Amino acid sequence: METAIPHADWGAPHCRGTLKGIARGDQAQMVCGECEHIVCTVAADDLQAIITRMRNTRVTTIPHQDFGDPDCCGCLDCTIRGDETDIICNECGTLIRTIPTGKLDPVLDEMELSLDMCTEMCPHCGKVNVISGFSEVMVYTCRECRKAVTRSAGY
């Protein structure tokens, strides 16, 4: 079942694929048609409800601790309600702010740019990865070639 939900909105910001629902007996999976990543597995009866929720929710890796609660380990999700979007913590449920849906991308970009960030060049493909929320990383997955990269000690 093609859903036209961008994989980029569900955990793979640089993937250009879309998610599709695939029923397998009494279970169903949301799978990216481009990279074949399985985003979630649910009961087959719940597939349509999950698709509806995913169409109206955008997940981010923006940490709540940098936007209101230094003790919370959650990240911010965006729940789209027509012309308005709520930015909510996925861990504690705190409403961070409500914005016009048309301003969602610029607001998220602004929030992400206010975080620490680092850049790393992939030794496999040479692509520069910009990683927000961290001043340095020891391990990451390249957004271009999708290979794992582990920095050596003393790097």
C-alpha positions, -999 to +999 in steps of 0.1 A: +000+000+000+017+032-012+014+060+013+034+089-001+049+095+034+085+107+029+110+086+048+129+118+054+101+128+079+105+095+098+141+091+108+162+093+076+165+130+067+186+124+036+166+095+021+145+105-009+122+074-006+086+071+005+071+046+029+047+019+020+026-005+041+032-042+035+009-067+051+024-100+061-002-123+076-014-108+109+014-082+109+023-052+087+054-032+082+061+004+070+090+001+047+109+026+026+107+019-011+141+035-017+164+021+010+142-008+022+145+004+059+117-010+081+103+019+101+079+000+122+060-033+125+024-033+137-007-055+138-022-057+103-055-044+116-036-012+129-019-004+096-044+022+084-044+040+118-006+041+117-005+055+082-029+083+093-008+091+124+024+091+103+009+115+077+001+139+105+032+136+126+068+146+118+096+132+141+128+150+148+160+144+167+158+178+183+163+173+220+137+186+244+165+193+269+177+221+247+142+236+245+127+238+279+136+208+301+172+200+308+163+168+326+141+153+298+156+127+274+129+131+248+130+146+213+105+169+197+078+157+174+054+178+153+017+170+152+000+186+122-036+197+128-046+214+096-033+250+096-016+246+129+012+223+141+021+215+177+057+208+186+055+183+214+081+162+234+078+125+225+089+115+260+070+137+285+043+151+262+050+188+270+037+212+243+067+233+233+049+257+210+021+259+183+030+274+150+013+278+116+018+246+096+033+266+066+062+278+089+071+243+102+103+238+081+118+272+088+110+269+125+126+235+127+156+247+108+160+276+131+157+254+162+183+229+148+207+257+138+207+269+174+221+236+186+257+225+188+269+209+156+298+192+141+309+181+106+325+148+097+338+136+064+329+100+056+361+080+049+341+057+026+325+081+001+340+115+010+306+131+018+306+158+045+280+150+072+266+179+093+254+165+126+234+188+148+230+185+185+265+173+191+298+191+193+316+159+184+307+123+176+325+090+179+302+069+157+277+079+130+260+066+099+269+084+067+239+101+053+251+095+017+265+059+016+247+047+048+279+030+061+288+031+098+318+053+106+338+050+138+363+076+146+396+063+159+409+073+194+429+106+194+411+118+162 
